[in-house]
Amino acid sequence: MTFRLLLCPIAVGSISIVAATTVVLAAPECLANGKSFQLGQSACLTVAGQNQMARCDKVLNNSSWTKVADNCPGDAPAPHPTAPLSTPPPKVIPAEPTAN
């Protein structure tokens, strides 16, 4: 009985030391477009059908995207709606010569 009482604390102590040394924390990262991004990296995200530039940050101990710009570099500006081009009226050629 005393032998078990002696070994039990030793076994529990050695198990807790082994468990503490094998804990490996993953580096925080953000996911977008099928890729992983480290903290501080930026990516062009499509949100609600519009592109925006975002940075991978840490918010409340979680990785999260933070918007940094309304558009992405290299995006073509949205075309402005233009009025249809009108053609000038045809020149009216008098049938009879006019006097000056």
Protein Blocks (a to p, Z undefined) as FASTA:
>chain_A
ZZmmmmmmmmmmmmmmmmmmmpccddddddeehiacdehiacdddeehiacddddddeeh
iacdddfbfbdehiacdddddddddddddddddfbdcdZZ
